[in-house]
Amino acid sequence: MNHWDRMRAAIKGEPVDRPPICLWRHWPPEDHEAESLAEVIIRWQKDYDCDLVKHAPAGSYPVEDWGGQTAYEPSQDLEVGVRTFLHRPVTGAAQWPELEQLDVTRGHLGEQLKAVRLVAGALDNTVPIMQTIFSPLNIAQKLAGPRAWDDMRTEPRLFKQGLQILAETTARFAVESLRAGAHGAGALDLDARVGPAPARRLGADTDRLGTYGPRLAVAAFGRICQVRVLFGCARGKRNDVRATGETA
């Protein structure tokens, strides 16, 4: 079986010659430039021959065009180090509805699309490529830090307006990722440190918007989205990842 056959059969519950494998990691500092990110992802796939390529940009990629700033910090404990936020652009609740509707083909988001094009060109449709898409609630936390949850509770109207902008931008970026050569999207759910309770206290609207970006993207994909994965990572629980998948 080739990678595509194995993935489709496994997700449908059909017999496979072996379980499909997907391995990924983050790539600081290479992940801040399209060419270097594409190079390491291509090399990783050639080394490990995975059945699914998770395109793994820096976790800060969704917020940099809104003014988020990060720096790579090497670590003695972690081989690859981490990215640390130097500046979070949202410092007050009134800023949520003022967030710009970004042109996702330009700036740092445009660089991420360029990286996808380079990876897709090199791998030549031999394996599914999954773009990483963050939940709008996750992006909100990256933009504002812990105060995002304070705004969710104390200024729900303003927060929901901002979340709508994040969701629409997320959906546009996801669709452009497919046009750049990705075969689908992996939607990263909200960090387990927060959980669903704050959203429930605000009512169903905010809860729906929390996953609206990925859902809107999937709706927009239609039949051209060939791989869909939802996964969540719990802070402090290494490898605690839950995933469901679907192929068209």
WOGI-V70820 format. One line per field, one symbol per residue. phi: phi as a letter, one per 30 degrees, with the letter a starting at -180 (. if undefined). psi: psi as a letter, one per 40 degrees, with the letter a starting at -180 (. if undefined). A space follows every 10 residues. Layout:
phi: ???
psi: ???
This chain:
phi: .ddddddddd ddicdbdadd bbbbadbdcd dcbedddddd dddddddchd dbcddbdedd edcddcjdbb bdbebddcec ibccdcbcdc cadddedcdd dddddciddd dddddddddd dddhidadcc ddbceeddde dddbiededd dedcbddddd ddddddddde dddddddddd kdcabccddd eddcideedd ddjdedddde cdeedddddd ehdddcbbbc bbccdibdid bcbbbabd
psi: iidddddddd deeiiidihi hhhiiified eeiddddddd dddddddefi ehhhhgiiee deedeeehhi ihhihddhde aihhhdhhdh eideedeeii hiheeiaddd dddddddddd ddeffeihhh ihhiiddddd dddeadeddd ddddgddddd dddddddddd ddddddddde eieaihhhii heddiedddd deiddddddd eddddddddd dbeehehhhh iihhhegheg hhiiihi.
